[in-house]
């Protein structure tokens, strides 16, 4: 399905019946990453998957895709579908978008799950790394994509999930240069939303990879201290929905069931 947002086509899918669950993919991904989870959820839930700005089949909207702008596209789709309240599940960048949505529309959120994601803003060092990544992308975006995808997995898993990595790279290579740069720029300037983990009434889940090469494990645990956030830890990397697929699906189902 297509929703026109500010002159740009946003692609999404709407399947199943029941309480609404919105699945938001990460950087260099698209809605297809959720196929295995969606298959398990559609029996009991109405599942909405979206290609975020500059990813999948969705076009770009300028040269900086802020997390707030991406969250606005999610809101526009929910308004079109006349969906009032939702549970949001976001992987990595999708988690940042989910947090931006929750901040702008707190009454619409029933639950929020951050998958290999963080509520904190980029550190100064991380911002510099984003700038370096932007330079690399502009020089050779294909090699940036190929290298970037492999590096999200725990090193020992790169051989185990060779086929999955190959498929992810194939999808990621469809991401246009403008979409990659606009997302990097948007992530770099995103707000710190750690306060939402403390002072929001909805159910919260954080799924963490102990060997996540992108996010600092200790900092993630620290964010959840003195909160009601349910924490689930897996032994692997940044791609829990692949590296720990069955346990990941089980934990998401348990979380949604309790709401």
CORFEN-V406709 format. One record per residue. RES is the residue in one small letter. SS is DSSP state (H for helix, E for strand, - for the rest). OMEGA is omega as a letter, one per 30 degrees, with the letter a starting at -180 (* if undefined). BURIAL is + if it has 24 or more other ideal C-beta (glycine too) atoms within 12 Angstrom, else -. Layout:
((RES:SS:OMEGA:BURIAL) (RES:SS:OMEGA:BURIAL))
This chain:
((x:-:a:-) (x:E:l:-) (x:E:l:+) (x:E:a:-) (x:E:l:+) (x:-:l:-) (x:-:l:-) (x:E:l:+) (x:E:l:+) (x:E:a:+) (x:E:l:+) (x:E:l:+) (x:E:a:+) (x:E:a:+) (x:E:l:+) (x:-:l:-) (x:-:l:-) (x:-:l:-) (x:E:a:-) (x:E:l:+) (x:E:l:+) (x:E:a:+) (x:E:a:+) (x:E:a:+) (x:-:l:+) (x:-:l:+) (x:-:a:+) (x:-:l:+) (x:-:l:+) (x:-:a:+) (x:H:a:+) (x:H:l:+) (x:H:a:+) (x:H:a:+) (x:H:a:+) (x:H:l:-) (x:H:a:+) (x:H:a:+) (x:H:a:-) (x:H:a:+) (x:H:a:+) (x:-:l:+) (x:-:a:-) (x:-:a:-) (x:E:l:+) (x:E:a:+) (x:E:l:+) (x:E:l:+) (x:E:a:+) (x:E:l:+) (x:-:a:+) (x:-:a:+) (x:-:l:+) (x:-:a:+) (x:-:l:+) (x:-:a:+) (x:-:a:+) (x:-:a:+) (x:-:l:+) (x:-:l:+) (x:-:a:+) (x:-:a:-) (x:-:l:-) (x:-:l:+) (x:-:l:+) (x:-:l:+) (x:H:l:+) (x:H:l:+) (x:H:l:+) (x:H:l:+) (x:H:l:+) (x:H:l:+) (x:H:l:+) (x:H:l:+) (x:H:a:+) (x:H:l:+) (x:H:l:+) (x:H:l:+) (x:H:l:-) (x:H:a:-) (x:-:a:-) (x:-:l:-) (x:-:a:+) (x:-:a:-) (x:-:a:-) (x:E:l:+) (x:E:a:+) (x:E:l:+) (x:E:a:+) (x:E:l:+) (x:E:l:+) (x:-:l:+) (x:H:l:+) (x:H:l:+) (x:H:l:+) (x:H:l:+) (x:H:l:+) (x:H:l:+) (x:H:l:+) (x:H:l:+) (x:H:a:+) (x:H:l:+) (x:H:a:+) (x:H:a:+) (x:-:a:+) (x:H:a:-) (x:H:a:-) (x:H:a:+) (x:E:l:+) (x:E:a:+) (x:E:a:+) (x:E:l:+) (x:E:l:+) (x:E:a:+) (x:E:a:+) (x:-:a:+) (x:-:a:+) (x:-:l:+) (x:-:a:+) (x:-:l:+) (x:-:l:+) (x:-:l:+) (x:-:l:-) (x:H:l:-) (x:H:a:-) (x:H:l:-) (x:H:l:-) (x:H:l:-) (x:H:l:-) (x:H:l:+) (x:H:l:-) (x:H:l:-) (x:H:l:+) (x:H:l:+) (x:H:l:-) (x:H:a:-) (x:H:a:+) (x:H:l:-) (x:H:a:-) (x:-:a:-) (x:H:a:+) (x:H:l:-) (x:H:l:-) (x:H:a:+) (x:H:a:+) (x:H:a:-) (x:H:a:-) (x:H:a:+) (x:H:a:+) (x:H:a:+) (x:-:l:+) (x:-:a:+) (x:-:l:+) (x:-:a:+) (x:-:a:-) (x:-:a:-) (x:H:a:+) (x:H:l:+) (x:H:a:-) (x:H:a:-) (x:-:a:+) (x:H:a:-) (x:H:l:-) (x:H:l:+) (x:H:l:+) (x:H:l:-) (x:H:l:-) (x:H:l:+) (x:H:a:+) (x:H:l:-) (x:H:a:+) (x:H:a:+) (x:-:l:+) (x:-:a:+) (x:-:a:+) (x:-:l:+) (x:H:a:+) (x:H:l:+) (x:H:l:+) (x:H:a:+) (x:H:a:+) (x:H:l:+) (x:H:l:+) (x:H:l:+) (x:H:a:+) (x:H:l:+) (x:H:a:+) (x:H:a:+) (x:-:a:+) (x:-:a:+) (x:-:l:-) (x:-:a:-) (x:-:a:+) (x:-:a:+) (x:H:a:-) (x:H:l:+) (x:H:a:+) (x:H:a:-) (x:-:l:-) (x:-:a:+) (x:-:a:-) (x:-:l:+) (x:E:a:+) (x:E:l:+) (x:E:l:+) (x:E:l:+) (x:E:a:+) (x:E:l:+) (x:E:a:+) (x:-:a:+) (x:-:l:+) (x:-:a:+) (x:-:a:+) (x:-:a:+) (x:-:a:+) (x:-:a:-) (x:H:a:+) (x:H:a:-) (x:H:l:-) (x:H:l:+) (x:H:a:-) (x:H:a:-) (x:H:a:+) (x:-:l:+) (x:-:l:-) (x:-:l:-) (x:-:l:+) (x:-:l:-) (x:-:l:+) (x:E:a:+) (x:E:l:+) (x:E:a:+) (x:E:l:+) (x:E:a:+) (x:-:a:-) (x:-:a:+) (x:-:a:+) (x:-:a:+) (x:-:a:+) (x:H:a:+) (x:H:l:+) (x:H:a:+) (x:H:a:+) (x:-:a:+) (x:H:a:+) (x:H:l:-) (x:H:l:-) (x:H:a:+) (x:H:l:+) (x:H:a:-) (x:H:l:+) (x:H:l:+) (x:H:l:+) (x:H:a:-) (x:H:a:+) (x:H:a:+) (x:H:a:-) (x:-:a:-) (x:-:*:+))
